[in-house]
């Protein structure tokens, strides 16, 4: 029996093992990165500290060498993709409702990411971790649940949500992220299995001893007053601007690196430049998690915060622009944390009563993430789940929405191309629903009632139309004549070729009016089997203006269907 809806007991039961498996995949990836750190730096500390075991002049070489290795893996993955002509990214697989995530390309992209991350590239770990989780879900769907009547793309979506939840311990935000980005909707029927899979993944992590808030702000209360509200608005607006700037920097970086044709050389050059920036501060290396913790602990003064903000944005643009495989989540969170604390610190120095400047790190984290990802609901929930601080709900809501709106108004493209596709579809749908028929009118054949049926046949043959419209001297619509009716009546000797068309005219023919919406025109065609409908000026005058074709409506609807 086929499953007609995503929300059913079978889907929910499948979500549980998928969530468990995805969490183990992310855990394995994390342990592999830690193993590389042990081999390279003989340390299990964060890359920002571990790098210092080598002399400073080795830092650019280490990050650059990692980039070269990453480039070789990525070049092979790209060549496989070109041969297979298939999509690798799990978001594209879910959005296109494809059957599987390609195995070899995903693995080689993951190896490229490991080389970049392990050597200190300014890139997030969540991208490859979620991609590998999605691959795990795809394989489970193909081999473990092949007898279950569930589209494999749905299982991939569950695994992706579970993988992201394992990284950030934020099940609800992770489920909504996949719904917002991949599906373009947050419909309950699709959201519930994602929540089940994501929650199962977090419970698995808890059972393995990894149960804690990701960032240490659970016990601090955000006091909402006019000053903090004003700062929240400022953080939201500036985060939108900064998110847009980061996206622009990444785009410009990609353009510059595109001149380097060799992927190993491209990633190596990117790594070399990031390593050079690390000479100023090793805190720009890696995804930025440990640095966020230090920011929240108040370890930085204002000049250091400003310098780190500029360096981290530059390093991230270089890593992403050189095609290093990874995510932008944690780098965006770090940029947001820096911006939030900077704004609050400047406000305090200006004399405003700001009791806790460090709380604005969380507000900035959510806001910049919303601007960069164009998924404000996900960003809002993610920072709340990562801090377990409900007092931050209202300021984070304000800041994320403002930041996303600013980035959208500045026409910033999301870091996820599928988001742009969803926006384009939504715009096309809105245009379809609000355009009027007058914009789609084309000329149609029309005769006066005294003209002959022979003339009607000639016009029909010339225009290739089944019906010819009949209008009077003033252009008012009277009805139509059917070419089939004319042919039948001539064969039955009821009329001749010289008979006037009024003898075979049908006065009760459906029509539409120029000020009706295109949506109403679509509904009118749904009631008939015609290819064209006459367009009149209004129901009172009924003046003939031309025709509306079904083809023109289909072309307009194609943009969002």
Secondary structure, 3 states (H helix, E strand, C coil): CCCCCCCCHHHHHHHHHHHHHHHHHHHHHHHHHHHHHHHHHCCCCCHHHHHHHCCHHHHHHHHHHHHHHHHHHHHHHHHHHHHHCCCCCHHHHHHHCCCCCCHHHHHHHHHHHHHHHHCCCCCECHHHHHHHHHHHHHHHHHHCCCCCCCCHHHHHHHHHHHHHHHHHCCHHHHHHHHHHHHHCCCCHHHHHHHHHHHHHHHHHHHHCCCCCCCCCCCCCCCCCCHHHHHHHHHHHHHHHHHHHHHHHHHHHHHHHHCCCCCHHHHHHHHHHHHHHHCCCCHHHCCCCHHHHHHHHCCCCCHHHHHHHHHHHHHHHHHHHHCCCCCECHHHHHHHHHHHHHHHHHHHHHCCCCCCCHHHHHHHHHHHHHHHHHCCHHHHHHHHHHHHCCHHHHHHHHHHHHHHHHHHHHCCCCCCCHHHHHHHHHHHHHHHHHHCEHHHHCECCCEECCCCEHHHHHHHHHHHCCCEEEEECCCCEEEEEEEHHHHHHHHHCCCCCCCCEHHHHEECCCCEEECCCEHHHHHHHHHCCCCCEEEEECCCCCCEEEEEEEHHHHHHHHCCCC
